[in-house]
Amino acid sequence: MSTTWKDIKLATLQKMFSSNGTTIQVDSSTQEYIYSMPQAANEGLQLLSTAGKFIIKPYVINNYPCHNVLGEKYTNERYITDHSVKAIAHSYYFEIMGKVTCTLTIEAQDEESEPVVINIHTPDETEIVSKHKYSVFKGVIPNDNDKLVTIEFQSDFPYNVRNMCFYAEKFAEDSDVPDYQEYMRFDMKELIDDFYQLSETDIYLERDGRPSYLAASNYYQEADKTLVIPRSDTGVYTVYYKAYPGEITLSTPDDYDMSLDPEVAAILPLYMASQLYKDDDNAIATVYRNEFEVARESLSQKANVSKREEFISESGW
């Protein structure tokens, strides 16, 4: 049975002795409470969802990366002379640190035409200028006739090139070209609007050609907001994350489905009443807040959930 915003408001008014038990009466005695309820509800939901009863949701990541036509290798090379790479490609990716002139040249279409030359540079500069850190450069190559493409680096000073990549795939925009790194980093905060935190262990993997659905183990977390998985470990990752609750406002309709677990719906009115009833009867408000905290502490206790896992012996036994 779903819990609506009206159910929460009614339960809160009941605890403040401001309802006949079945209806919400909007009059001078309840109006101030009702207007203050959204803020109190949001506070209570934030407390519950970030340090109590987490809202767990799934997010699917398809890790089927494009192939690097230069070869699947993750380079980090330091050059002191000119350097170039060639391939038939439709998009590129590389990371660079240093001061470099970089040109992308598309082979001439025929004997009567000229090669297409594109300068790759940092904003407001005629060359690449990246000091003390690697900067990412990626883009679409206008190579509809599948001609040979050359990227050439020229500099009078030492410079580093990392993760050089040509893709055979075409993309609509430069920003659509995928990164080429040994470990794929997914900033979940940017991907998911209601993202709060990665769940500790709930990540599952479906691999190609295998019906098994297993708890993933070969992944990493950075600062509980960035998921890192090996590029070579392909498959469909189902990532479970902790979500922020939806925001309640004065315009939220009474029939709005709160999508709350029953144990959360039962104690949210306790918090709301503890905040709204302070001026009327602080003793009762304090009792409600204490009851809420005890119940929240109970919800924060983790239950042991069984998982299906397997292992592979590296020694072959």
C-alpha positions in Angstrom: 0.0 0.0 0.0 1.5 3.3 -1.1 1.8 6.3 1.2 0.6 9.7 -0.1 1.6 13.2 1.0 -1.9 13.5 2.4 -1.3 10.5 4.6 1.9 12.0 6.0 0.2 15.4 6.7 -2.8 13.7 8.4 -0.6 11.6 10.6 1.5 14.7 11.6 -1.7 16.7 12.5 -3.0 13.8 14.5 0.2 13.8 16.7 -0.3 17.5 17.3 -4.0 16.9 18.2 -5.1 19.1 15.3 -7.2 16.6 13.3 -10.4 14.7 13.9 -8.6 11.6 12.7 -9.9 11.2 9.2 -9.6 14.6 7.4 -7.3 17.5 7.1 -9.0 20.7 8.2 -7.5 23.9 6.8 -8.4 26.7 9.2 -6.7 29.2 11.5 -5.7 26.5 13.9 -3.9 24.3 11.3 -2.9 26.6 8.5 0.4 27.6 10.0 1.3 23.9 10.5 0.4 22.9 7.0 2.4 25.7 5.4 5.5 24.6 7.5 5.1 20.9 6.7 7.1 20.8 3.4 10.3 22.1 5.1 9.9 19.7 8.1 9.2 16.8 5.7 12.3 17.6 3.6 14.5 17.8 6.8 13.2 14.4 8.0 13.6 12.7 4.7 17.2 14.0 4.4 18.0 12.7 7.8 16.5 9.3 7.0 18.0 8.9 3.5 21.6 9.9 4.4 22.0 8.4 7.9 19.2 6.0 8.5 17.1 4.2 5.9 18.8 4.7 2.6 16.9 5.1 -0.6 18.5 2.5 -2.9 18.1 2.7 -6.6 19.8 1.0 -9.6 21.7 2.5 -12.4 22.9 0.5 -15.5 26.4 1.1 -17.1 27.1 -0.7 -20.4 30.8 -1.2 -20.5 31.4 -2.1 -24.2 34.1 0.4 -25.1 35.1 1.2 -28.7 38.2 -0.4 -30.1 41.4 1.6 -30.5 42.6 1.0 -34.1 46.2 1.8 -33.0 46.0 -1.2 -30.7 44.7 -1.7 -27.2 47.6 -0.2 -25.3 47.7 2.6 -22.7 50.8 4.6 -23.3 52.5 7.4 -21.4 55.4 8.5 -23.5 57.8 11.4 -23.1 59.0 12.9 -26.4 61.8 15.4 -27.1 61.4 15.3 -30.9 58.5 15.5 -33.3 56.1 12.5 -33.1 53.1 11.3 -35.2 50.6 8.5 -35.5 48.6 7.4 -38.5 45.4 5.3 -39.1 42.1 5.3 -40.9 39.8 6.8 -38.3 36.7 8.9 -37.7 37.5 10.2 -34.2 40.4 10.7 -31.8 41.4 10.9 -28.2 44.6 11.7 -26.4 46.0 13.4 -23.2 48.9 15.7 -23.3 51.1 17.7 -20.9 53.5 20.3 -22.3 53.7 23.0 -24.9 53.1 21.5 -28.3 51.9 22.4 -31.8 49.4 19.6 -32.9 48.0 19.2 -36.4 45.5 16.6 -37.7 45.8 15.9 -41.4 43.3 14.0 -43.5 44.8 12.5 -46.7 43.8 14.1 -50.0 40.7 12.7 -51.6 42.3 12.5 -55.0 45.3 13.8 -57.0 43.6 17.1 -57.7 42.7 18.0 -54.1 44.7 19.0 -51.1 44.9 17.3 -47.7 42.6 18.7 -45.0 44.7 20.1 -42.1 43.1 20.9 -38.7 44.9 22.6 -35.9 44.3 21.1 -32.4 44.9 23.7 -29.7 43.8 24.9 -26.3 41.2 27.7 -26.0 42.6 31.2 -26.9 45.9 29.6 -28.0 47.4 28.6 -31.3 49.0 25.5 -29.8 48.5 23.1 -26.9 49.6 24.6 -23.6 49.1 22.3 -20.6 51.4 22.6 -17.6 51.7 20.4 -14.5 48.7 18.2 -15.6 47.4 16.2 -18.5 44.7 17.8 -20.6 42.2 15.8 -22.6 41.7 16.4 -26.3 39.1 14.5 -28.3 37.1 15.1 -31.4 35.3 14.0 -34.5 37.3 13.6 -37.7 35.5 14.7 -41.0 36.7 11.6 -42.8 33.7 10.4 -44.7 35.8 8.8 -47.5 37.9 6.7 -45.1 41.3 8.3 -45.8 44.5 8.0 -43.8 44.6 10.4 -40.8 47.8 11.7 -39.3 48.1 13.5 -35.9 51.5 15.1 -35.5 53.1 16.7 -32.5 55.9 19.3 -32.8 57.7 21.1 -30.0 61.1 22.5 -29.1 60.6 21.3 -25.6 59.9 17.9 -23.8 56.3 16.9 -23.7 54.2 13.9 -22.7 51.5 12.1 -24.6 49.2 9.6 -22.9 46.5 7.2 -24.1 46.7 8.0 -27.8 43.7 6.6 -29.5 42.0 6.5 -32.9 38.4 5.2 -33.2 36.8 3.8 -36.3 33.4 4.8 -35.0 31.7 8.1 -36.0 30.1 10.4 -33.4 27.7 13.3 -33.7 29.8 15.8 -31.6 33.3 16.1 -30.2 31.9 15.7 -26.6 30.4 12.3 -27.6 33.8 10.7 -28.3 34.5 8.3 -25.4 37.6 8.6 -23.2 40.3 6.1 -23.8 41.8 5.0 -20.5 42.7 1.7 -18.9 40.2 2.4 -16.1 36.9 3.9 -16.9 35.8 6.6 -14.5 32.1 7.4 -14.0 31.2 10.5 -12.0 27.9 9.3 -10.6 27.0 12.8 -9.4 27.0 14.1 -13.0 25.2 11.0 -14.4 22.3 10.9 -11.8 20.3 13.9 -10.6 19.3 12.4 -7.2 22.7 10.7 -6.5 23.9 10.8 -2.9 26.4 8.1 -2.4 27.6 4.8 -3.9 26.4 1.8 -2.0 29.2 -0.2 -0.3 29.0 -3.5 -2.2 25.9 -3.6 -4.4 27.3 -3.8 -7.9 26.5 -6.7 -10.2 27.8 -7.8 -13.6 26.4 -9.6 -16.5 29.1 -10.8 -18.9 28.7 -11.6 -22.6 27.7 -15.1 -23.3 27.2 -16.0 -19.6 23.8 -16.3 -18.0 25.2 -15.8 -14.5 24.4 -12.6 -12.7 27.2 -12.2 -10.2 28.4 -9.7 -7.6 31.1 -7.7 -9.2 34.5 -7.5 -7.5 36.8 -6.0 -10.0 36.0 -2.3 -9.5 37.0 0.6 -7.4 35.5 3.7 -5.7 36.9 7.1 -5.5 35.5 9.4 -2.8 32.2 7.4 -2.8 31.0 9.4 -5.9 33.2 8.0 -8.7 33.0 4.4 -9.9 36.1 3.0 -11.6 36.0 -0.2 -13.6 38.6 -1.8 -15.9 38.0 -1.0 -19.5 38.8 -4.6 -20.4 36.2 -6.1 -18.0 33.3 -5.7 -20.4 29.7 -6.4 -19.5 26.5 -4.7 -18.1 27.1 -3.3 -14.6 24.0 -2.7 -12.4 25.2 -0.2 -9.8 23.0 0.3 -6.7 23.4 3.8 -5.2 22.0 5.8 -2.3 19.6 8.5 -3.5 18.4 11.8 -2.2 14.6 11.9 -1.6 12.3 13.9 -3.9 11.6 17.4 -2.6 8.3 18.3 -1.1 6.9 21.8 -1.7 3.7 23.8 -1.0 2.4 22.8 -4.5 2.9 19.1 -3.9 -0.5 17.5 -4.4 -2.2 15.5 -1.7 -2.3 12.4 -3.8 1.5 12.5 -4.5 3.0 9.0 -3.9 5.8 9.4 -1.5 7.4 6.1 -2.5 8.4 5.4 1.1 9.1 2.1 2.8 6.4 1.5 5.4 8.9 1.8 8.3 10.0 5.3 7.0 6.4 6.4 6.5 5.6 5.4 10.0 8.3 7.6 11.7 8.4 10.6 9.4 5.4 12.2 11.1 7.3 11.9 14.4 10.0 14.2 13.1 7.6 16.6 11.5 5.5 16.9 14.6 8.6 17.4 16.8 9.6 20.4 14.7 6.2 21.9 14.3 5.0 21.5 17.8 7.9 23.1 19.7 6.2 26.4 20.4 3.0 24.7 21.5 4.3 22.0 23.8 8.0 21.6 23.8 7.9 18.6 26.2 5.7 16.6 23.7 7.8 17.8 20.8 10.9 16.5 22.6 9.3 13.1 23.2 8.5 12.8 19.5 12.0 13.7 18.5 13.5 11.1 20.9 11.1 8.5 19.5 12.2 9.4 16.0 15.9 9.1 16.8 15.4 5.7 18.4 13.5 4.5 15.4 16.1 6.0 13.0 18.9 4.3 14.8 17.0 1.0 14.5 16.6 1.5 10.8 20.4 2.1 10.3 21.3 -1.4 11.5 22.3 -3.4 8.4 20.8 -6.7 7.7 22.8 -9.5 6.3 21.7 -10.2 2.7 23.0 -13.3 0.9 24.7 -12.8 -2.4 25.6 -15.2 -5.2 29.3 -15.1 -5.9 32.0 -17.3 -7.5 35.8 -17.4 -7.8 38.3 -18.4 -10.4 41.6 -20.0 -9.4 44.5 -18.2 -11.0 46.7 -21.2 -10.5 44.3 -23.4 -12.4 43.4 -26.0 -9.8 
